[in-house]
Every structure is written in C-alpha cells, then in structure tokens.
Amino acid sequence: MEERDFNRYDFDSEYARGTLTLNQYMVQTFGWMFVGLTITFLLAAALALTGGVYYMFSIPYIMPILLIAELVVVLVMSAGILERSVGATRTLFAVYSVLNGVVFSVYFVAFEVVNLIFIFGLTALFFGGFALYGRFAKTDLSRLRPLLIGGLIFLVLAGLATMFIDLSALEQIICMVGIVVFLCFTAYDVQKIKANYEYFCGDGELLQKASVFSALQLYLDFINLFLYLLRFLGKNSRN
C-alpha cells in the first residue's frame, strides 16, 4: 500500500478518515466556543440588569472563590480528559462558562454597555483574523510556544506586581503585550485543532472530547483578548 506523505499543517477537509471532515470538526469546535461565550455574556448581562451582581459580590471572599473554582474546573478538564465521558467534558465547559459569567457581571456595572459591545466586536474582528491565519497557515506555529509561554509568564507576574506596587505608568505596555500574546495564541490554538483532528480521527469519542477542550482554549483566548482590549481602549469609559 502506498504510504501518504503529508505536512500535518498542510491538509484540508478532503483528508478525512471518518465521517467528520476537518471543516465540520472546526465548525463544531468553534460552535462550542460560541456556546460558552453566549452563556458567559448573557449571564453577566442578566446579573447586571437584575442587580444580582450586587448580591453576589456582597458574599465575603466571593472573587477569590470564583477564581479558584475556575482554576479547579480547568485543571479537572485537563487532567482526566481520557477517562471522562464526552457529556461530562461538555458539562465542565458549561460550568466554567457560568462561573466566568458571574465574574464578568462586574464589567457590565463598571463600563457602559455600548463600550462593551464595541470592544466585543473589535475582539471578534481581531480574533477572527488570527483564527483564519491559524486555519490556513502552512508552517508549524508550535515554534512560537516558548515566546507565548514567556509572554504569559510576564503577564501573570505583572498582574501579581500590581497588587503591591503602582504599575499604572506601564499599563498600556502591559495591555499591548497581552493583546499580542493572545492573538498569537489564537492562531496557535486553531492550528492545534487541525493537529488534533489528524491525530484523533480514528477515535470518535476522543475527537469529540478534544473538540470541547480546544473550544475551551479558544474561549480563553477570546476572553483574555477582550479584557486586554477593554483595559487598553476602555479606561475612560467607566461609569
């Protein structure tokens, strides 16, 4: 039998060994990301409009509790993906979206809704452009991983430093780094979807679970890009 030689980053939907083509798999993955974003933003808006946000954040230590809960959900999703069912993986993703919706309700109070909509649209535009690049790039974007991890470490350290010292003079620079890092992560994570499809195509259940996990990664890319754009462009739009 002739052995097919191909570049794992240079194949299209005709390279499908199952009933799900690459294009269909990508649509499914982005669909789950969209579901997560919809849950988050609709819940955040509902809590802000009904005043539930004030009740939620009157609970002592609610913010660190929510952040720890989000971290736990992500770790659980990452650790047991092989043993967990597809339904449980989807449920964890929905739970994470709900938790983040509670956190995001603060932004609907702190910023004008029209500004949030504008930043959301801008985020979608930038995200979509880099997602398309990741989809059709013929080169291996994994070589960017060390730089992306370095940028992520810088952002985490900068975030921790702001708790103790005033870094307002560097705010714009930090935001620009965050925007660049998560735009590049978007292209990188979209290309990983192609690699996952090629790798898991023979196992339908693993392919479905990888789809949900990839959707979580894209969701986090979008959310973080939104937040850094909001900080960069929305400083003067506070109520």
Beta strands, then each sheet from edge to edge (+ up, - down):
end
